Amino acid sequence: MPKRIVDTEHKSIDRVAVDALLVGIRNGLGYLGKEGEPILEKMGDRMLEYLTMVGEVKSHSKPEEIRQSLQELFTSNGYPKEIPLKFKGSPPTPSMPDFINYLGGTRKEDGDHKKDYLTQSKADGKAQVDWVIYEMVIYGMSRGLDSIGAQGQILTNRIAGGMLDYLVENGRIEPSDDPEVFLQRMGDFFLKAGFADKIVKEFEGSPPNALVLTYYHSRYHMNVLPRLRDAGNLLYSCPPCLAAGSILRRSRGTRIVYDVEIRVLPEGEVVLRHKIYPGGESFSEEQAQETSRLMK
């Protein structure tokens, strides 16, 4: 198993960044109904797997020791004390069939919009959570969606749209009709939240045919992405990159192919080149039906 490549000064991240991703997952897969449940369960299992991979949970521990370790991690981050933990297989592997809802709190519908919102009381929660919680969610989401093949990136993009909507609707990112301004505000949110030390955005070509993003000390790119690639996961799931793709799709109708080129430079600098194509790619009814078919 790969070890963490570089650590950063960011030990915690704004909890709303985690909440937004969880809402995006629930809304992005919610339309699938029962057929989305196997994906959610796979996500939860992979999240727990990540905690073992990075040493938060000892893989050879007894079930009660695993339960105690997980309970200490989650309760110290403001999550409920009673965790829906089960064990399966031999040796016993921890599983939480309803892990996404455990992390997300109770559900609430907003009028006719039928969207998920987190109603977990901030009095019981915390404004910041350990960064490993965010790493765990991103890793588990990516591995769960990768299990359905190419359609997984379409669902990942759909989740990103829900994540962005949550951050806008909760006043954490002010929207703008100017995509350049919107992108800057989105980047400012993730910087303030503790995603990275610095994010530099550039467009190449005229009209733009590539979006180049440079991250400095991003725990996603240093800790999560290498493990995803080692596991053979081809999806790209960096939250700010996905949010940028969602903004460009909505404002300009462009389509982005992520991670066309990645360069890891010294001192924790990562340069990513995402390809931009004109014309939109919507999540059509045909694609939704095909995704449902693949899960049967």
Secondary structure, 3 states (H helix, E strand, C coil): CCCCCCCCCCCEEEHHHHHHHHHHHHHHHHCCHHHHHHHHHHHHHHHHHHHHHCCCCCCCCCHHHHHHHHHHHHHHCCCCCCCCCEEECCCCEEECCCHHHHHHCCCCCCHHHCCCCCCCCCCCCCCEEEHHHHHHHHHHHHHHHHCCCCHHHHHHHHHHHHHHHHHHHCCCCCCCCCHHHHHHHHHHHHHHHCCCCEEEEEEECCCCCEEEEEEECCHHHHHHHHHHHHCCCCCCCCHHHHHHHHHHHHHHCCEEEEEEEEEEEHHHEEEEEEEEECCCCCCCHHHHHHHHHHCC
